[in-house]
Amino acid sequence: MGKTRNQHNIIITGATGMVGEGVLMQCLKSTEIDHVLVINRKPCGYTHPKLKEIIHSDFFDLSAIESQLSGYNACFFCLGITSIGVDAETYYKMTYMLTMHVAKTLSKLNSGMTFCYVSGGGTNENGRLRWAQVKGKTEKDLTKLPFEQVFNFRPGFIKPLKGQKYAHQFYKYINWLFPVGRAIYPNGFCTMAELGQAMINTLSHHDERRTLEGKDIIALAKE
C-alpha cells in the first residue's frame, strides 16, 4: 500500500494584486494543493472547488476571522504596497507592521506552518533605500517567529501568467525583454509560474529559513 502524502492547506494574501493572483492561479491548478483560503479586502474574482475566500477589511484586527484561520500548514504572503509616493510612516506600517501582525497571528494558530514572504530583489536592511531597509527588517523578524519554516522570496522582473486579470498594463509592452534579460541576468528574471511553483515546493522541505534570490527561485521551482 502506497504512502499517503500530507494534505496541503494554504492561505494566500494579496490575491487581488499581480503576484498574489499568479500564485493563486498556480496553486489552484496544482495537484499538490488541497485547499486554498484567500483573505482579501475585496473579492478576487475566482471560483474553484478547493478555494474559499474571506473578505476582511482590517488586517490589523483579525479577531473576527481568527476562528477560520487554523488548520493550515502554509501561508503565501503576497500582500504589499509600493513605496512610490508613500510617506515613510505609512510604508513602514503597511509593510512591516501589517506583515508581522498577520504572521504572529498565524504562527499562534497553526503549529508547523511554512511562511513564504514576497519581498523583492535588492532588499537590504542596511541599504540606502527606505523600502529595501523596511523589507529587510521584515524578512529578518519573520525568521524569529515560531514557524516551522520561513522563506523570503526576492524576485525581480516577473513574467505574468497568461490570462492574469491584475497584471500591470506595462507588462504587455515589455514582456519581449524577458528572454533577453533572463539570458543576460537570470538572477533578476523569473516567471510567475516559477515563483508560484517554488512556493508550493517549499512544502516538501522541513525546518528551513532561507532567503531566495532569482536563481534560487528558479532552482526551487524545478525540484
Secondary structure as UniProt FT lines:
FT   STRAND          9..13
FT   TURN            15..16
FT   HELIX           18..29
FT   TURN            31..32
FT   STRAND          35..40
FT   TURN            49..50
FT   STRAND          51..55
FT   TURN            59..60
FT   TURN            63..65
FT   HELIX           66..68
FT   STRAND          74..77
FT   TURN            84..85
FT   HELIX           88..92
FT   HELIX           93..97
FT   HELIX           98..109
FT   TURN            111..112
FT   STRAND          114..118
FT   TURN            121..122
FT   TURN            125..126
FT   HELIX           130..142
FT   TURN            143..144
FT   STRAND          149..153
FT   STRAND          157..159
FT   TURN            162..163
FT   TURN            169..170
FT   HELIX           171..174
FT   HELIX           175..177
FT   HELIX           178..184
FT   HELIX           186..188
FT   STRAND          189..191
FT   HELIX           192..201
FT   HELIX           202..204
FT   STRAND          209..212
FT   HELIX           214..221
//
